[in-house]
């Protein structure tokens, strides 16, 4: 069975729209023409009624009707109402004044259609005249005076001027033709634009079915149909590229696993390297003491204290490694609760001298009372202690400062500064790396595990905050970090989930 030929979709849409538009426009123009004709007819009739009213008014004002009729005749000469007929009858049905041919007093018996709303002694009518017979009355208006003594008949025969007045201007048909032509052109190009999307989709379907390369830059219209078409093309391309993305994601996952293993190996190597120094020092002191039983007691005590110091360093290192492992592997499981940050800072400042981690530097703070944050109290305490310890060991300054610098609906921003020497600009990007030291040899001498700032960054990130560092123009470092407000915790978690 052969395939049936069908009309192009554009032409079907074009013909449907044009048919509807022709029906609508024809109805509107037909109604307009009918109304226009009725209006012009009513204007002629209203003029006749106005003439009657003026004659009755002149009669009631004792104006000489003979002169008034002469005035009316001159007034309407060479006008559309040049053939106007007026007859005035007295109570005896005798014509006493006329303009033009006498209108029969028994005109009521002629064949005409009267206006039911104006029946009685005063009234008006429109005769059913045919052709252009000027002797046939076409319009008639009859009015009787209030005293009943006279009756005025006014009529207008069918004349060329009346026909012209009632005929629509031929320009209207040119306007209608022009509008129809314009409507046809607009409809054609509109349907062509609308159906272009269908043609593009047909080409897309053909290419997809034949396995040809798909052009992802189809110029679809910017409308609902175009949006749907773009979605279809996007879905198709997504489906075609699913395997490629799957392979890419697999490769990324493998690289991530390899990177994680590399980081673990690097961390293990760094830990081994960091352990060697204190273990070697401890072993050396112990071997020296054991090999010399007669060692001076004061010297033995000094060696034991040095060994104890390195043991504390080992303990700190293991604690920091444990903290790092917990943050990296279970950062999303760290419990967060309400913490009064002002009270915590106050207690740290009060115990700082006893803790002996600031290396004699003065600690000042400007944290408002009632500053409540959504954090882990242990981690937050560790963050501050690590920052203070880092400044005390490396800054060589005199003052450490912690202050709030801004707040929003969801978080506080704090500044932690020192007035020390700062670090070289090239070292700034590495300060949060594990075991990174600006001066490796000296750092090991003065203490520290090399994990303090790395713990600080990971802890703040685990609590949903951020941290950055830069050199101050007046000297020293400035750490700027954010913490989630207790009151804004719900909005902050919806906006950026805590990791």
TARA-V188338 format. One record per residue. PHI is phi in degrees with one decimal (999 if undefined). OMEGA is omega in radians with two decimals (999 if undefined). D_FIRST is the distance of its C-alpha to the first C-alpha in Angstrom with 1 decimal. Layout:
phi	omega	d_first
PHI	OMEGA	D_FIRST
PHI	OMEGA	D_FIRST
//
This chain:
phi	omega	d_first
999	-3.09	0.0
-67.8	3.13	3.8
-71.3	-3.13	6.6
-79.8	3.05	8.9
-77.2	-3.13	12.3
-131.1	-3.14	15.0
-71.2	3.09	18.8
-53.0	-3.08	20.8
-58.9	3.13	22.6
-62.2	-3.11	25.9
-69.6	3.07	25.3
-62.1	3.11	24.2
-66.5	-3.13	27.4
-63.0	-3.12	29.4
-64.8	3.12	28.5
-63.8	-3.13	29.1
-65.7	-3.13	32.5
-63.4	3.12	33.5
-60.9	3.13	32.9
-62.5	-3.12	35.0
-67.0	3.11	37.6
-63.6	3.12	37.9
-61.8	-3.12	38.4
-65.6	-3.11	41.0
-65.6	3.11	42.7
-62.0	3.12	42.8
-62.7	-3.12	44.3
-65.4	-3.13	46.9
-67.3	3.11	47.8
-61.3	3.12	48.0
-64.6	3.13	50.3
-63.5	3.14	52.3
-63.3	3.11	52.8
-61.1	-3.13	53.8
-65.7	-3.14	56.3
-64.4	3.12	57.7
-64.5	3.11	58.4
-62.0	-3.13	60.0
-65.2	-3.13	62.1
-66.6	3.10	63.3
-62.7	3.14	64.2
-65.2	3.11	66.1
-65.5	3.09	68.0
-62.6	-3.12	69.2
-64.5	3.13	70.2
-64.5	3.13	71.9
-65.7	3.11	74.0
-63.8	3.12	75.3
-62.6	3.13	76.2
-65.6	3.10	78.0
-62.3	3.10	80.0
-57.7	-3.10	81.2
-63.3	-3.14	82.1
-67.4	3.13	84.2
-64.4	3.13	86.0
-60.4	3.14	86.9
-64.2	3.11	88.1
-63.0	3.11	90.2
-61.5	-3.11	91.7
-69.1	3.12	92.5
-97.0	3.08	94.2
61.7	3.05	96.3
-80.8	3.12	94.8
-65.2	-3.06	95.5
-67.2	3.12	92.2
-62.0	3.11	93.0
-66.1	-3.11	93.1
-66.9	3.11	90.1
-65.8	3.08	88.1
-61.6	3.11	89.2
-62.0	3.13	88.1
-63.1	-3.13	84.6
-60.4	3.13	84.3
-65.7	-3.08	85.2
-62.9	-3.07	83.0
-96.3	3.05	79.8
-61.6	3.11	80.5
59.7	3.07	77.9
-123.3	3.11	75.4
-61.3	-3.12	72.4
-100.3	-3.12	74.8
-63.0	-3.12	76.9
-96.2	-3.11	76.5
-60.4	3.08	77.5
-120.1	3.09	79.4
-133.3	3.07	81.9
-130.6	3.10	84.3
-114.2	3.14	86.9
-109.4	3.05	88.4
-89.0	-3.06	91.5
-66.6	3.13	92.1
-92.6	3.14	92.9
61.9	3.06	89.5
-105.0	3.14	91.1
-73.8	-3.10	89.4
-106.2	3.09	91.8
-143.9	-3.13	89.7
-144.5	2.87	86.6
-125.3	-3.07	84.3
75.6	-3.14	82.5
-64.5	-3.13	82.1
-69.4	3.06	83.4
-86.5	-3.10	80.8
-58.2	3.13	81.6
-66.5	3.12	83.1
-91.7	-3.14	80.9
-59.3	-3.14	77.8
-61.8	-3.11	76.7
-86.5	-3.13	76.1
-73.8	-3.11	73.6
-80.5	3.10	69.9
-151.3	3.10	68.8
-106.6	-3.10	67.1
-90.0	3.13	69.6
-84.6	-3.06	69.1
-60.2	-3.11	69.8
-77.5	-3.10	71.1
-126.9	3.11	73.9
-75.3	3.11	75.3
120.5	-3.09	79.1
-72.2	3.06	81.8
-112.2	-3.11	79.9
-167.9	3.13	76.3
-148.8	-3.10	73.6
-153.2	3.05	70.9
-121.9	-3.08	68.1
-78.0	3.09	68.1
-86.4	-3.14	65.1
-81.0	3.11	65.8
-132.1	3.13	63.5
74.7	-3.13	63.4
-113.0	-3.14	65.9
-68.9	-3.09	69.0
-69.6	3.13	71.7
-83.2	-3.14	73.9
-93.3	3.12	71.5
-66.8	-3.11	72.2
-106.8	3.08	69.1
-123.8	-3.12	70.6
-144.9	3.05	73.7
-135.7	-3.09	75.8
-125.5	3.14	78.8
-137.5	3.09	81.4
-107.6	-3.14	84.8
-67.0	-3.11	87.7
-64.1	3.14	88.9
-85.1	3.09	92.2
75.4	-3.05	90.2
-86.1	3.13	92.3
-132.6	3.04	89.6
-131.6	-3.09	85.9
-108.4	3.04	83.8
-111.3	3.09	80.8
-126.8	-3.10	78.5
-139.1	3.13	75.6
-134.7	3.12	73.4
-72.9	3.09	71.9
-74.5	3.11	68.6
-126.2	3.12	69.3
-61.4	-3.14	67.4
-65.6	3.11	68.4
-67.3	3.13	67.3
-60.8	3.13	63.9
-64.0	-3.13	63.6
-66.1	-3.09	64.6
-89.6	-3.13	62.0
-91.9	3.13	59.2
-66.5	3.10	57.1
-63.4	3.14	57.5
-63.2	-3.14	54.8
-61.7	-3.12	54.6
-61.5	-3.14	52.7
-72.5	3.05	49.7
-65.7	3.12	49.8
-64.6	3.13	49.9
-63.1	3.13	46.9
-63.7	3.14	44.9
-64.8	3.12	45.9
-63.8	3.13	45.0
-64.1	3.12	41.5
-65.1	3.12	41.0
-61.8	3.13	42.3
-62.0	3.13	40.1
-65.0	-3.13	37.0
-64.3	-3.13	38.0
-62.0	-3.14	38.8
-64.4	-3.13	35.6
-62.3	-3.10	33.5
-71.5	3.09	35.3
-65.8	3.12	35.5
-66.2	3.09	31.8
-64.3	3.11	31.3
-67.0	-3.11	33.8
-66.6	-3.08	32.3
-84.4	3.08	28.7
-59.0	3.11	30.0
-61.9	3.12	30.2
-66.0	-3.14	26.4
-64.8	3.11	25.8
-64.6	3.13	28.3
-64.9	3.08	26.8
-63.6	3.10	23.3
-64.2	3.10	25.2
-61.7	-3.14	27.0
-61.8	3.13	24.0
-63.7	3.14	22.5
-65.8	3.14	25.9
-64.6	-3.11	26.4
-69.6	-3.10	23.1
-91.6	3.12	24.0
77.9	3.12	27.6
-73.4	3.09	29.0
-59.7	-3.10	32.4
-99.1	3.07	32.4
-79.0	-3.11	34.5
-85.5	-3.09	36.7
-110.4	3.07	38.0
-59.6	-3.12	35.0
-88.2	3.12	36.6
-77.8	3.07	35.3
-63.2	3.13	37.0
-90.8	3.07	39.9
-143.8	-3.07	38.6
-62.0	3.14	37.2
-65.0	3.09	33.6
-64.6	3.10	35.1
-61.8	3.12	37.2
-62.7	-3.13	34.2
-63.0	3.11	32.3
-62.2	3.11	35.5
-64.6	3.13	35.8
-63.3	3.13	32.3
-62.7	-3.14	33.1
-64.0	3.12	36.5
-63.0	3.13	35.1
-63.6	3.13	32.7
-64.1	3.07	35.6
-63.0	-3.13	37.9
-66.4	3.13	35.6
-64.1	-3.10	35.3
-89.5	-3.09	39.0
-62.4	-3.12	40.0
-65.0	3.12	41.0
-62.6	3.12	43.0
-64.4	3.13	44.8
-62.5	3.11	45.4
-64.6	3.13	47.0
-65.0	3.13	49.0
-64.5	3.10	50.2
-63.7	3.12	51.2
-64.5	3.11	53.1
-63.2	3.14	54.8
-63.0	3.11	55.7
-63.1	3.10	57.1
-63.9	3.12	59.1
-64.2	3.11	60.3
-63.5	3.12	61.5
-63.9	3.10	63.2
-63.5	3.14	64.8
-64.5	3.10	66.0
-65.0	3.12	67.5
-63.9	3.12	69.0
-64.6	3.12	70.6
-64.2	3.11	71.9
-64.1	3.11	73.4
-63.7	3.12	74.8
-63.4	3.13	76.3
-63.1	3.12	77.8
-63.2	3.12	79.3
-64.6	3.13	80.7
-63.3	3.11	82.1
-59.8	3.14	83.7
-65.4	-3.13	85.1
-68.7	-3.12	86.4
-74.3	-3.05	88.0
-60.7	-3.06	89.8
-63.9	-3.13	92.2
-64.7	3.13	93.6
-65.6	3.11	93.6
-63.5	3.13	95.5
-64.3	3.14	97.9
-60.6	3.14	98.6
-60.8	-3.14	99.0
-63.4	3.14	101.4
-62.7	-3.11	103.6
-65.6	3.11	103.7
-61.7	-3.14	104.5
-64.9	-3.14	107.3
-63.8	-3.11	108.8
-67.8	-3.11	108.7
-80.5	-3.11	110.2
-131.4	-3.11	113.1
-62.4	-3.09	114.8
-94.8	-3.12	117.7
-61.1	3.11	115.4
-56.7	-3.10	116.9
-56.9	-3.13	115.8
-65.1	3.13	114.8
-67.5	3.11	112.6
-60.7	3.14	111.1
-61.9	3.13	110.3
-64.4	3.11	108.6
-63.1	-3.14	106.5
-65.6	3.11	105.5
-66.2	3.09	104.5
-63.4	3.08	102.4
-63.2	3.12	100.7
-63.4	3.11	100.1
-61.1	3.14	98.6
-71.1	3.04	96.1
-65.8	3.09	95.4
-63.0	3.10	94.5
-64.4	3.08	92.3
-62.7	3.14	90.5
-62.7	3.12	90.1
-63.4	3.14	88.7
-62.0	-3.14	86.3
-65.7	3.08	85.0
-63.3	-3.13	84.8
-67.0	3.10	82.8
-62.8	3.11	80.5
-63.3	3.12	79.9
-64.4	3.12	79.1
-60.9	-3.14	76.7
-62.4	-3.13	74.9
-65.3	-3.14	74.7
-68.8	-3.07	73.3
-77.0	-3.06	70.6
-95.2	-3.08	69.4
-131.9	-3.11	69.9
-61.6	-3.12	70.0
-79.4	-3.13	67.5
-104.3	-3.14	69.7
-70.9	-3.12	72.9
-72.0	3.10	74.2
-116.1	-3.11	74.8
-150.5	3.12	77.1
-74.6	3.12	79.4
-130.3	3.06	82.1
-82.1	-3.03	84.9
-66.3	3.13	84.9
-63.0	-3.14	88.2
-63.3	3.14	90.0
-62.4	-3.14	88.7
-63.5	3.12	89.8
-60.7	-3.13	93.1
-67.2	3.11	93.8
-62.7	3.13	92.8
-62.2	-3.13	95.1
-69.6	-3.08	97.9
-97.9	-3.00	97.5
-65.9	-3.13	96.9
-63.8	-3.14	100.5
-68.8	-3.12	100.7
-71.9	3.08	97.4
56.0	3.11	98.7
-111.9	-3.12	95.3
-90.6	3.09	95.7
56.7	3.09	98.4
82.7	3.13	100.7
-76.2	3.13	98.2
-83.2	-3.14	98.3
-108.3	3.09	95.3
-122.2	-3.10	94.6
-145.9	3.07	91.7
-137.9	3.11	90.3
-119.5	-3.05	88.0
-65.1	3.06	88.1
-65.4	-3.12	89.1
78.2	3.11	86.3
-78.9	-3.06	83.9
-101.7	-3.11	81.6
-120.7	3.12	78.8
-100.2	-2.97	76.0
-153.7	2.99	76.9
-98.2	-3.00	78.3
-60.9	-3.12	82.1
-64.6	3.13	82.8
-63.6	-3.12	80.4
-63.2	3.08	81.6
-63.1	3.12	85.2
-64.6	3.11	84.3
-59.2	-3.11	82.6
-65.0	-3.13	85.8
-64.1	3.12	88.1
-66.4	3.10	86.2
-63.9	3.13	86.1
-65.8	-3.14	89.9
-62.5	3.13	90.6
-62.2	3.12	88.6
-66.4	-3.12	90.6
-64.6	-3.10	93.9
-80.5	-2.89	93.4
-109.7	-2.96	91.8
-78.6	-3.06	92.4
60.4	3.11	96.2
-104.2	-3.11	96.4
-118.0	-3.02	98.5
-135.9	3.01	96.1
-115.8	-3.07	92.8
-132.4	3.03	91.0
-128.3	-3.11	88.2
-148.4	3.05	87.0
-85.0	-3.09	84.1
-114.2	3.10	82.6
-168.3	3.04	79.7
-152.1	3.08	77.6
-124.2	-3.13	74.3
-68.2	-3.03	72.7
-121.1	-3.05	71.7
-152.8	2.99	74.1
-104.1	3.01	77.6
-117.9	-3.09	78.3
-123.3	3.09	81.5
-122.4	3.07	83.5
-116.3	-3.03	85.6
-130.5	2.93	87.9
-136.5	-3.12	90.9
-108.0	-3.09	93.3
-87.2	-3.00	93.5
-88.9	-3.05	92.5
74.2	3.13	88.7
-136.5	3.05	86.7
-58.7	-3.10	85.4
-58.7	-3.12	82.2
-70.0	3.14	80.4
-87.9	-3.07	81.3
-56.4	-3.11	79.7
-66.0	-3.04	76.1
-107.1	-3.02	77.5
-62.5	-3.10	79.9
-92.7	3.12	77.5
-78.1	-3.14	76.7
-65.3	3.03	78.2
61.9	3.11	81.6
-79.2	3.10	81.6
-132.3	3.10	85.1
-64.8	3.08	86.2
-124.7	-2.97	89.4
-60.1	-3.08	88.7
-65.0	-3.09	92.3
-69.4	-3.11	94.0
-61.6	3.14	91.4
-68.7	-3.14	92.1
-70.6	-3.08	95.9
-87.0	3.09	95.7
107.3	-3.11	93.2
99.4	-3.09	89.7
-95.7	-3.08	86.8
84.0	-3.13	84.4
-112.0	-3.01	81.9
-58.2	-3.10	83.3
-70.7	3.06	81.1
-64.7	3.07	78.0
-63.6	3.14	78.7
-58.5	-3.10	79.2
-65.2	-3.12	75.8
-64.5	3.14	73.9
-68.0	3.13	75.8
-65.9	3.09	75.0
-62.8	3.14	71.3
-64.2	3.13	71.3
-96.0	3.06	72.7
88.0	-3.13	70.1
-104.1	3.10	72.3
-135.6	3.11	72.6
-147.1	3.08	75.5
-144.3	-3.09	76.3
-141.5	3.06	79.5
-155.6	3.06	81.1
-76.1	3.08	84.6
-80.5	3.12	86.7
-67.0	-3.13	88.2
-93.9	3.14	91.6
109.7	3.13	91.3
92.3	-3.13	89.8
-106.7	3.02	86.4
-130.1	3.02	84.3
-99.3	3.08	81.8
-112.6	-3.12	79.5
-134.3	-3.13	77.7
-119.7	3.06	75.9
-133.4	-3.13	76.0
-73.7	3.08	73.9
-72.5	3.11	75.7
-62.4	-3.11	76.2
-70.5	-3.08	75.2
-107.2	-3.05	72.0
-62.3	-3.09	70.9
-66.1	3.13	67.9
-66.2	3.14	66.4
-66.1	3.14	67.3
-69.8	3.09	65.5
-68.7	-3.09	62.3
-74.8	-3.10	62.5
-147.6	-3.08	63.2
-57.0	3.12	63.4
-70.5	-3.13	66.6
-111.4	999	66.1
//
